[in-house]
């Protein structure tokens, strides 16, 4: 069957950036299984999967506006050291998950630590990046009534 809304889809994927560096892959692990049509994947990838069938293979470059958004400089902020009192040692590159203003989980990355405070970056780590996916569609089936009610694949 073709991928459409309310299908449970399993895909194998490899994600690389513009330089060809591998960022993520399902190789050697379970495929990624999701319920199609609910925005569980980034829009550029989910749209491309619509209409595909089991066994299809394709490559796609997804622009930031259809992935994790453009890089937003206003999300880089200087916060006081005492905001991290409970964390202990902090260092550049360290990442935390917090709840963003809209209630969704947000990853913040420590950019710099100096005497003035701590510079944090609230952009998604993949914001502003063109994402290159290599996809193989593993399986496609209709979701059960329970899966549709729950809004996720079982
Ligand atoms: Zn469930």
Backbone and ligand atoms as CSV (ligand in chain L), in Angstrom:
chain,resi,resn,atom,element,x,y,z
A,1,UNK,N,N,0.832,-1.203,0.000
A,1,UNK,CA,C,0.000,0.000,0.000
A,1,UNK,C,C,0.865,1.251,0.000
A,2,UNK,N,N,0.280,2.333,-0.467
A,2,UNK,CA,C,1.004,3.608,-0.494
A,2,UNK,C,C,0.901,4.308,0.858
A,3,UNK,N,N,1.946,5.023,1.189
A,3,UNK,CA,C,1.936,5.765,2.451
A,3,UNK,C,C,0.944,6.922,2.356
A,4,UNK,N,N,0.052,6.971,3.324
A,4,UNK,CA,C,-0.912,8.066,3.432
A,4,UNK,C,C,-1.216,8.270,4.914
A,5,UNK,N,N,-2.064,9.241,5.209
A,5,UNK,CA,C,-2.399,9.507,6.608
A,5,UNK,C,C,-2.942,8.247,7.269
A,6,UNK,N,N,-2.611,8.094,8.542
A,6,UNK,CA,C,-3.044,6.932,9.330
A,6,UNK,C,C,-2.435,5.610,8.876
A,7,UNK,N,N,-1.259,5.687,8.265
A,7,UNK,CA,C,-0.462,4.481,8.028
A,7,UNK,C,C,0.632,4.425,9.095
A,8,UNK,N,N,0.955,3.206,9.508
A,8,UNK,CA,C,2.143,3.008,10.344
A,8,UNK,C,C,3.284,2.619,9.405
A,9,UNK,N,N,4.336,3.411,9.428
A,9,UNK,CA,C,5.427,3.286,8.467
A,9,UNK,C,C,6.725,3.027,9.225
A,10,UNK,N,N,7.516,2.073,8.720
A,10,UNK,CA,C,8.864,1.863,9.244
A,10,UNK,C,C,9.865,2.240,8.164
A,11,UNK,N,N,10.841,3.047,8.534
A,11,UNK,CA,C,11.872,3.441,7.564
A,11,UNK,C,C,13.261,3.211,8.152
A,12,UNK,N,N,14.170,2.870,7.270
A,12,UNK,CA,C,15.584,2.938,7.609
A,12,UNK,C,C,16.130,4.229,7.022
A,13,UNK,N,N,16.963,4.909,7.786
A,13,UNK,CA,C,17.432,6.210,7.330
A,13,UNK,C,C,18.875,6.423,7.725
A,14,UNK,N,N,19.545,7.217,6.899
A,14,UNK,CA,C,20.851,7.769,7.273
A,14,UNK,C,C,20.773,9.257,7.018
A,15,UNK,N,N,21.193,10.020,8.013
A,15,UNK,CA,C,21.138,11.474,7.933
A,15,UNK,C,C,22.555,12.026,7.908
A,16,UNK,N,N,22.841,12.820,6.880
A,16,UNK,CA,C,24.155,13.466,6.795
A,16,UNK,C,C,23.963,14.970,6.611
A,17,UNK,N,N,25.006,15.732,6.928
A,17,UNK,CA,C,24.932,17.176,6.707
A,17,UNK,C,C,25.590,17.534,5.379
A,18,UNK,N,N,25.711,18.836,5.121
A,18,UNK,CA,C,26.259,19.308,3.844
A,18,UNK,C,C,27.673,18.827,3.581
A,19,UNK,N,N,28.423,18.545,4.641
A,19,UNK,CA,C,29.803,18.112,4.459
A,19,UNK,C,C,29.905,16.597,4.276
A,20,UNK,N,N,28.756,15.916,4.367
A,20,UNK,CA,C,28.776,14.463,4.243
A,20,UNK,C,C,28.964,13.750,5.568
A,21,UNK,N,N,29.115,14.515,6.645
A,21,UNK,CA,C,29.274,13.899,7.972
A,21,UNK,C,C,27.964,13.248,8.405
A,22,UNK,N,N,28.072,12.035,8.923
A,22,UNK,CA,C,26.883,11.312,9.349
A,22,UNK,C,C,26.414,11.831,10.711
A,23,UNK,N,N,25.151,12.263,10.763
A,23,UNK,CA,C,24.599,12.806,12.005
A,23,UNK,C,C,23.798,11.764,12.768
A,24,UNK,N,N,23.169,10.866,12.023
A,24,UNK,CA,C,22.298,9.888,12.662
A,24,UNK,C,C,21.991,8.808,11.642
A,25,UNK,N,N,21.686,7.605,12.135
A,25,UNK,CA,C,21.345,6.526,11.231
A,25,UNK,C,C,20.628,5.428,11.996
A,26,UNK,N,N,19.728,4.737,11.300
A,26,UNK,CA,C,19.063,3.583,11.918
A,26,UNK,C,C,19.807,2.296,11.583
A,27,UNK,N,N,20.912,2.421,10.860
A,27,UNK,CA,C,21.682,1.241,10.458
A,27,UNK,C,C,22.131,0.443,11.681
A,28,UNK,N,N,21.883,-0.843,11.642
A,28,UNK,CA,C,22.306,-1.685,12.756
A,28,UNK,C,C,21.376,-1.635,13.954
A,29,UNK,N,N,20.294,-0.864,13.839
A,29,UNK,CA,C,19.311,-0.812,14.927
A,29,UNK,C,C,17.921,-1.045,14.338
A,30,UNK,N,N,16.914,-0.925,15.168
A,30,UNK,CA,C,15.533,-1.036,14.700
A,30,UNK,C,C,15.231,0.113,13.738
A,31,UNK,N,N,14.378,-0.139,12.732
A,31,UNK,CA,C,13.961,0.994,11.895
A,31,UNK,C,C,13.134,1.988,12.713
A,32,UNK,N,N,13.020,3.187,12.191
A,32,UNK,CA,C,12.170,4.208,12.807
A,32,UNK,C,C,10.722,3.929,12.404
A,33,UNK,N,N,9.855,3.754,13.377
A,33,UNK,CA,C,8.447,3.477,13.097
A,33,UNK,C,C,7.608,4.645,13.601
A,34,UNK,N,N,6.705,5.123,12.743
A,34,UNK,CA,C,5.902,6.293,13.134
A,34,UNK,C,C,4.529,6.218,12.484
A,35,UNK,N,N,3.636,7.047,12.978
A,35,UNK,CA,C,2.281,7.152,12.423
A,35,UNK,C,C,2.258,8.339,11.473
A,36,UNK,N,N,1.983,8.057,10.193
A,36,UNK,CA,C,2.100,9.090,9.159
A,36,UNK,C,C,0.956,10.110,9.241
A,37,UNK,N,N,1.315,11.379,9.013
A,37,UNK,CA,C,0.309,12.427,8.872
A,37,UNK,C,C,0.124,13.292,10.112
A,38,UNK,N,N,0.915,13.043,11.144
A,38,UNK,CA,C,0.741,13.790,12.399
A,38,UNK,C,C,1.928,14.692,12.725
A,39,UNK,N,N,2.846,14.835,11.771
A,39,UNK,CA,C,3.987,15.704,12.042
A,39,UNK,C,C,4.998,15.096,12.995
A,40,UNK,N,N,5.056,13.773,13.056
A,40,UNK,CA,C,6.047,13.128,13.927
A,40,UNK,C,C,7.440,13.149,13.303
A,41,UNK,N,N,7.486,13.334,11.992
A,41,UNK,CA,C,8.770,13.558,11.309
A,41,UNK,C,C,8.819,15.026,10.907
A,42,UNK,N,N,10.001,15.518,10.553
A,42,UNK,CA,C,10.076,16.879,10.028
A,42,UNK,C,C,9.253,16.942,8.740
A,43,UNK,N,N,8.608,18.114,8.473
A,43,UNK,CA,C,7.663,18.213,7.351
A,43,UNK,C,C,8.258,17.809,5.999
A,44,UNK,N,N,9.475,18.230,5.708
A,44,UNK,CA,C,10.080,17.941,4.408
A,44,UNK,C,C,10.227,16.457,4.151
A,45,UNK,N,N,10.491,15.694,5.196
A,45,UNK,CA,C,10.656,14.251,5.046
A,45,UNK,C,C,9.297,13.557,4.995
A,46,UNK,N,N,8.390,13.962,5.870
A,46,UNK,CA,C,7.066,13.334,5.900
A,46,UNK,C,C,6.345,13.547,4.554
A,47,UNK,N,N,6.418,14.769,4.015
A,47,UNK,CA,C,5.773,15.043,2.725
A,47,UNK,C,C,6.331,14.160,1.623
A,48,UNK,N,N,7.644,13.979,1.621
A,48,UNK,CA,C,8.286,13.182,0.576
A,48,UNK,C,C,7.883,11.712,0.677
A,49,UNK,N,N,7.588,11.252,1.873
A,49,UNK,CA,C,7.231,9.844,2.071
A,49,UNK,C,C,5.805,9.541,1.603
A,50,UNK,N,N,4.960,10.550,1.543
A,50,UNK,CA,C,3.573,10.329,1.128
A,50,UNK,C,C,3.547,9.701,-0.268
A,51,UNK,N,N,2.834,8.595,-0.408
A,51,UNK,CA,C,2.700,7.931,-1.710
A,51,UNK,C,C,3.753,6.877,-1.979
A,52,UNK,N,N,4.795,6.818,-1.148
A,52,UNK,CA,C,5.826,5.790,-1.340
A,52,UNK,C,C,5.301,4.424,-0.884
A,53,UNK,N,N,5.957,3.374,-1.347
A,53,UNK,CA,C,5.553,2.014,-0.975
A,53,UNK,C,C,6.740,1.259,-0.376
A,54,UNK,N,N,6.428,0.123,0.233
A,54,UNK,CA,C,7.460,-0.732,0.825
A,54,UNK,C,C,8.566,-1.010,-0.180
A,55,UNK,N,N,9.794,-0.882,0.241
A,55,UNK,CA,C,10.938,-1.165,-0.628
A,55,UNK,C,C,11.460,0.048,-1.373
A,56,UNK,N,N,10.686,1.127,-1.415
A,56,UNK,CA,C,11.168,2.334,-2.096
A,56,UNK,C,C,12.419,2.866,-1.402
A,57,UNK,N,N,13.352,3.328,-2.218
A,57,UNK,CA,C,14.569,3.958,-1.708
A,57,UNK,C,C,14.689,5.317,-2.350
A,58,UNK,N,N,15.061,6.309,-1.566
A,58,UNK,CA,C,15.265,7.633,-2.165
A,58,UNK,C,C,16.179,8.472,-1.286
A,59,UNK,N,N,16.681,9.524,-1.908
A,59,UNK,CA,C,17.506,10.496,-1.190
A,59,UNK,C,C,16.839,11.845,-1.298
A,60,UNK,N,N,16.906,12.612,-0.240
A,60,UNK,CA,C,16.280,13.928,-0.269
A,60,UNK,C,C,17.112,14.894,0.571
A,61,UNK,N,N,17.216,16.125,0.075
A,61,UNK,CA,C,17.855,17.198,0.844
A,61,UNK,C,C,16.735,18.090,1.362
A,62,UNK,N,N,16.629,18.212,2.665
A,62,UNK,CA,C,15.554,18.998,3.271
A,62,UNK,C,C,16.124,20.331,3.756
A,63,UNK,N,N,15.514,21.423,3.268
A,63,UNK,CA,C,15.958,22.764,3.653
A,63,UNK,C,C,15.533,23.066,5.094
A,64,UNK,N,N,16.260,23.977,5.756
A,64,UNK,CA,C,15.955,24.259,7.172
A,64,UNK,C,C,14.486,24.588,7.452
A,65,UNK,N,N,13.826,25.355,6.562
A,65,UNK,CA,C,12.440,25.743,6.867
A,65,UNK,C,C,11.489,24.551,6.835
A,66,UNK,N,N,11.928,23.423,6.248
A,66,UNK,CA,C,11.112,22.208,6.279
A,66,UNK,C,C,11.711,21.157,7.218
A,67,UNK,N,N,12.685,21.615,8.008
A,67,UNK,CA,C,13.331,20.707,8.963
A,67,UNK,C,C,13.232,21.326,10.360
A,68,UNK,N,N,14.355,21.788,10.903
A,68,UNK,CA,C,14.338,22.318,12.270
A,68,UNK,C,C,14.390,23.836,12.330
A,69,UNK,N,N,14.068,24.486,11.212
A,69,UNK,CA,C,13.976,25.940,11.205
A,69,UNK,C,C,15.304,26.616,10.921
A,70,UNK,N,N,15.204,27.897,10.619
A,70,UNK,CA,C,16.403,28.708,10.405
A,70,UNK,C,C,17.081,28.954,11.753
A,71,UNK,N,N,18.363,29.244,11.709
A,71,UNK,CA,C,19.089,29.575,12.929
A,71,UNK,C,C,18.659,30.959,13.401
A,72,UNK,N,N,18.208,31.068,14.654
A,72,UNK,CA,C,17.673,32.314,15.190
A,72,UNK,C,C,18.633,32.882,16.241
A,73,UNK,N,N,19.329,33.951,15.843
A,73,UNK,CA,C,20.339,34.538,16.739
A,73,UNK,C,C,19.731,35.039,18.047
A,74,UNK,N,N,18.435,35.395,18.007
A,74,UNK,CA,C,17.822,35.926,19.232
A,74,UNK,C,C,17.665,34.856,20.311
A,75,UNK,N,N,17.875,33.592,19.940
A,75,UNK,CA,C,17.785,32.514,20.921
A,75,UNK,C,C,19.109,32.278,21.650
A,76,UNK,N,N,20.118,33.064,21.265
A,76,UNK,CA,C,21.400,32.989,21.977
A,76,UNK,C,C,21.375,34.060,23.065
A,77,UNK,N,N,21.505,33.627,24.308
A,77,UNK,CA,C,21.348,34.556,25.422
A,77,UNK,C,C,22.430,34.355,26.477
A,78,UNK,N,N,22.735,35.461,27.157
A,78,UNK,CA,C,23.668,35.398,28.281
A,78,UNK,C,C,22.846,35.283,29.559
A,79,UNK,N,N,23.096,34.245,30.326
A,79,UNK,CA,C,22.368,34.065,31.587
A,79,UNK,C,C,23.384,34.019,32.736
A,80,UNK,N,N,22.935,34.378,33.944
A,80,UNK,CA,C,23.873,34.390,35.068
A,80,UNK,C,C,24.332,32.993,35.466
A,81,UNK,N,N,25.528,32.934,36.020
A,81,UNK,CA,C,26.077,31.645,36.475
A,81,UNK,C,C,25.129,30.912,37.417
A,82,UNK,N,N,24.442,31.678,38.282
A,82,UNK,CA,C,23.634,31.011,39.305
A,82,UNK,C,C,22.428,30.257,38.726
A,83,UNK,N,N,22.116,30.497,37.441
A,83,UNK,CA,C,21.056,29.718,36.797
A,83,UNK,C,C,21.441,28.241,36.711
A,84,UNK,N,N,22.732,27.962,36.844
A,84,UNK,CA,C,23.212,26.575,36.702
A,84,UNK,C,C,23.758,26.012,38.015
A,85,UNK,N,N,23.430,26.708,39.126
A,85,UNK,CA,C,23.928,26.302,40.439
A,85,UNK,C,C,23.730,24.814,40.724
A,86,UNK,N,N,22.539,24.314,40.376
A,86,UNK,CA,C,22.222,22.924,40.720
A,86,UNK,C,C,22.900,21.921,39.796
A,87,UNK,N,N,23.403,22.398,38.666
A,87,UNK,CA,C,23.967,21.484,37.674
A,87,UNK,C,C,25.400,21.082,38.021
A,88,UNK,N,N,26.105,21.993,38.669
A,88,UNK,CA,C,27.515,21.738,38.932
A,88,UNK,C,C,28.354,22.277,37.786
A,89,UNK,N,N,29.344,21.507,37.376
A,89,UNK,CA,C,30.259,21.980,36.337
A,89,UNK,C,C,29.554,22.082,34.989
A,90,UNK,N,N,29.750,23.183,34.307
A,90,UNK,CA,C,29.221,23.326,32.949
A,90,UNK,C,C,30.353,23.717,32.007
A,91,UNK,N,N,30.214,23.331,30.766
A,91,UNK,CA,C,31.274,23.580,29.789
A,91,UNK,C,C,30.656,23.716,28.394
A,92,UNK,N,N,31.341,24.421,27.496
A,92,UNK,CA,C,30.809,24.616,26.144
A,92,UNK,C,C,30.523,23.284,25.457
A,93,UNK,N,N,29.395,23.228,24.767
A,93,UNK,CA,C,29.012,22.010,24.062
A,93,UNK,C,C,28.040,21.151,24.854
A,94,UNK,N,N,27.968,21.406,26.166
A,94,UNK,CA,C,27.040,20.655,27.018
A,94,UNK,C,C,25.602,21.007,26.626
A,95,UNK,N,N,24.733,19.997,26.643
A,95,UNK,CA,C,23.344,20.246,26.239
A,95,UNK,C,C,22.373,19.868,27.353
A,96,UNK,N,N,21.313,20.639,27.449
A,96,UNK,CA,C,20.245,20.366,28.411
A,96,UNK,C,C,18.919,20.319,27.686
A,97,UNK,N,N,18.020,19.504,28.199
A,97,UNK,CA,C,16.655,19.571,27.684
A,97,UNK,C,C,15.795,20.321,28.688
A,98,UNK,N,N,15.092,21.320,28.205
A,98,UNK,CA,C,14.195,22.094,29.075
A,98,UNK,C,C,12.845,22.179,28.380
A,99,UNK,N,N,11.880,22.765,29.039
A,99,UNK,CA,C,10.605,23.026,28.384
A,99,UNK,C,C,10.616,24.434,27.836
A,100,UNK,N,N,10.401,24.551,26.540
A,100,UNK,CA,C,10.406,25.858,25.897
A,100,UNK,C,C,9.142,26.628,26.231
A,101,UNK,N,N,9.039,27.874,25.726
A,101,UNK,CA,C,7.894,28.734,26.015
A,101,UNK,C,C,6.564,28.119,25.580
A,102,UNK,N,N,6.581,27.286,24.541
A,102,UNK,CA,C,5.328,26.684,24.060
A,102,UNK,C,C,5.064,25.340,24.743
A,103,UNK,N,N,5.882,24.979,25.734
A,103,UNK,CA,C,5.656,23.728,26.456
A,103,UNK,C,C,6.320,22.524,25.821
A,104,UNK,N,N,6.840,22.690,24.600
A,104,UNK,CA,C,7.534,21.583,23.951
A,104,UNK,C,C,8.955,21.473,24.485
A,105,UNK,N,N,9.484,20.260,24.527
A,105,UNK,CA,C,10.868,20.124,24.965
A,105,UNK,C,C,11.797,20.887,24.034
A,106,UNK,N,N,12.769,21.514,24.619
A,106,UNK,CA,C,13.699,22.336,23.854
A,106,UNK,C,C,15.095,21.980,24.327
A,107,UNK,N,N,16.012,21.873,23.381
A,107,UNK,CA,C,17.396,21.587,23.750
A,107,UNK,C,C,18.155,22.900,23.777
A,108,UNK,N,N,18.850,23.156,24.877
A,108,UNK,CA,C,19.735,24.317,24.895
A,108,UNK,C,C,21.180,23.838,24.995
A,109,UNK,N,N,22.033,24.574,24.322
A,109,UNK,CA,C,23.440,24.201,24.260
A,109,UNK,C,C,24.269,25.306,24.899
A,110,UNK,N,N,25.188,24.922,25.774
A,110,UNK,CA,C,26.110,25.903,26.367
A,110,UNK,C,C,27.128,26.294,25.305
A,111,UNK,N,N,27.194,27.603,25.017
A,111,UNK,CA,C,28.104,28.062,23.974
A,111,UNK,C,C,29.415,28.561,24.568
A,112,UNK,N,N,29.302,29.329,25.645
A,112,UNK,CA,C,30.505,29.904,26.243
A,112,UNK,C,C,30.277,30.141,27.734
A,113,UNK,N,N,31.326,29.943,28.504
A,113,UNK,CA,C,31.270,30.231,29.940
A,113,UNK,C,C,32.409,31.192,30.241
A,114,UNK,N,N,32.096,32.369,30.765
A,114,UNK,CA,C,33.162,33.287,31.179
A,114,UNK,C,C,32.707,34.093,32.388
A,115,UNK,N,N,33.486,35.111,32.756
A,115,UNK,CA,C,33.190,35.837,34.006
A,115,UNK,C,C,31.867,36.596,33.936
A,116,UNK,N,N,31.396,36.891,32.727
A,116,UNK,CA,C,30.144,37.642,32.597
A,116,UNK,C,C,28.904,36.780,32.765
A,117,UNK,N,N,29.078,35.493,32.613
A,117,UNK,CA,C,27.922,34.600,32.689
A,117,UNK,C,C,28.075,33.445,31.723
A,118,UNK,N,N,26.949,32.861,31.405
A,118,UNK,CA,C,26.939,31.679,30.551
A,118,UNK,C,C,26.128,32.008,29.301
A,119,UNK,N,N,26.737,31.823,28.133
A,119,UNK,CA,C,26.015,32.042,26.889
A,119,UNK,C,C,25.361,30.734,26.477
A,120,UNK,N,N,24.031,30.769,26.354
A,120,UNK,CA,C,23.292,29.565,25.969
A,120,UNK,C,C,22.634,29.778,24.609
A,121,UNK,N,N,22.513,28.717,23.864
A,121,UNK,CA,C,21.918,28.747,22.527
A,121,UNK,C,C,20.676,27.870,22.544
A,122,UNK,N,N,19.498,28.498,22.350
A,122,UNK,CA,C,18.228,27.761,22.387
A,122,UNK,C,C,17.801,27.203,21.040
A,123,UNK,N,N,18.641,27.355,20.025
A,123,UNK,CA,C,18.309,26.767,18.722
A,123,UNK,C,C,18.431,25.248,18.785
A,124,UNK,N,N,17.571,24.560,18.047
A,124,UNK,CA,C,17.741,23.116,17.896
A,124,UNK,C,C,19.126,22.872,17.297
A,125,UNK,N,N,19.820,21.828,17.756
A,125,UNK,CA,C,21.176,21.582,17.236
A,125,UNK,C,C,21.228,21.465,15.705
A,126,UNK,N,N,20.112,21.116,15.070
A,126,UNK,CA,C,20.097,20.988,13.607
A,126,UNK,C,C,19.460,22.200,12.916
A,127,UNK,N,N,19.158,23.254,13.682
A,127,UNK,CA,C,18.588,24.468,13.082
A,127,UNK,C,C,19.563,25.054,12.069
A,128,UNK,N,N,19.030,25.544,10.959
A,128,UNK,CA,C,19.852,26.195,9.946
A,128,UNK,C,C,20.611,25.239,9.052
A,129,UNK,N,N,20.437,23.938,9.275
A,129,UNK,CA,C,21.184,22.963,8.470
A,129,UNK,C,C,20.299,22.331,7.397
A,130,UNK,N,N,20.908,22.120,6.223
A,130,UNK,CA,C,20.263,21.327,5.189
A,130,UNK,C,C,20.517,19.868,5.547
A,131,UNK,N,N,19.456,19.087,5.641
A,131,UNK,CA,C,19.573,17.696,6.072
A,131,UNK,C,C,19.431,16.762,4.879
A,132,UNK,N,N,20.410,15.899,4.721
A,132,UNK,CA,C,20.410,14.954,3.604
A,132,UNK,C,C,20.024,13.574,4.128
A,133,UNK,N,N,18.890,13.094,3.674
A,133,UNK,CA,C,18.409,11.789,4.108
A,133,UNK,C,C,18.548,10.760,2.997
A,134,UNK,N,N,18.955,9.568,3.406
A,134,UNK,CA,C,18.945,8.394,2.531
A,134,UNK,C,C,17.941,7.441,3.176
A,135,UNK,N,N,16.834,7.202,2.478
A,135,UNK,CA,C,15.693,6.511,3.087
A,135,UNK,C,C,15.389,5.214,2.356
A,136,UNK,N,N,15.079,4.164,3.120
A,136,UNK,CA,C,14.487,2.948,2.573
A,136,UNK,C,C,13.199,2.684,3.347
A,137,UNK,N,N,12.112,2.520,2.615
A,137,UNK,CA,C,10.831,2.243,3.262
A,137,UNK,C,C,10.767,0.754,3.595
A,138,UNK,N,N,10.725,0.440,4.884
A,138,UNK,CA,C,10.730,-0.954,5.325
A,138,UNK,C,C,9.361,-1.588,5.277
A,139,UNK,N,N,8.369,-0.938,5.805
A,139,UNK,CA,C,7.023,-1.502,5.798
A,139,UNK,C,C,5.989,-0.395,5.910
A,140,UNK,N,N,4.801,-0.713,5.397
A,140,UNK,CA,C,3.666,0.219,5.443
A,140,UNK,C,C,2.428,-0.595,5.767
A,141,UNK,N,N,1.690,-0.197,6.764
A,141,UNK,CA,C,0.418,-0.859,7.059
A,141,UNK,C,C,-0.576,0.171,7.578
A,142,UNK,N,N,-1.857,-0.195,7.565
A,142,UNK,CA,C,-2.874,0.688,8.133
A,142,UNK,C,C,-2.728,0.689,9.647
A,143,UNK,N,N,-2.909,1.854,10.256
A,143,UNK,CA,C,-2.895,1.928,11.717
A,143,UNK,C,C,-4.163,1.277,12.261
A,144,UNK,N,N,-4.067,0.712,13.466
A,144,UNK,CA,C,-5.265,0.197,14.126
A,144,UNK,C,C,-6.059,1.369,14.706
A,145,UNK,N,N,-7.326,1.109,15.027
A,145,UNK,CA,C,-8.162,2.157,15.633
A,145,UNK,C,C,-7.512,2.668,16.920
A,146,UNK,N,N,-6.903,1.749,17.657
A,146,UNK,CA,C,-6.265,2.138,18.923
A,146,UNK,C,C,-5.070,3.065,18.673
A,147,UNK,N,N,-4.274,2.734,17.653
A,147,UNK,CA,C,-3.126,3.584,17.337
A,147,UNK,C,C,-3.571,4.984,16.920
A,148,UNK,N,N,-4.638,5.042,16.115
A,148,UNK,CA,C,-5.138,6.340,15.669
A,148,UNK,C,C,-5.645,7.135,16.870
A,149,UNK,N,N,-6.353,6.449,17.789
A,149,UNK,CA,C,-6.855,7.109,18.989
A,149,UNK,C,C,-5.715,7.627,19.857
A,150,UNK,N,N,-4.633,6.845,19.946
A,150,UNK,CA,C,-3.487,7.256,20.773
A,150,UNK,C,C,-2.604,8.296,20.080
A,151,UNK,N,N,-2.659,8.315,18.740
A,151,UNK,CA,C,-1.818,9.258,18.025
A,151,UNK,C,C,-0.373,8.806,17.889
A,152,UNK,N,N,-0.128,7.499,18.034
A,152,UNK,CA,C,1.225,6.986,17.807
A,152,UNK,C,C,1.166,5.516,17.406
A,153,UNK,N,N,2.257,5.022,16.836
A,153,UNK,CA,C,2.347,3.626,16.419
A,153,UNK,C,C,2.641,2.745,17.618
A,154,UNK,N,N,2.114,1.529,17.613
A,154,UNK,CA,C,2.404,0.575,18.689
A,154,UNK,C,C,3.439,-0.451,18.240
L,1,ZN,ZN,ZN,-0.631,3.912,22.621
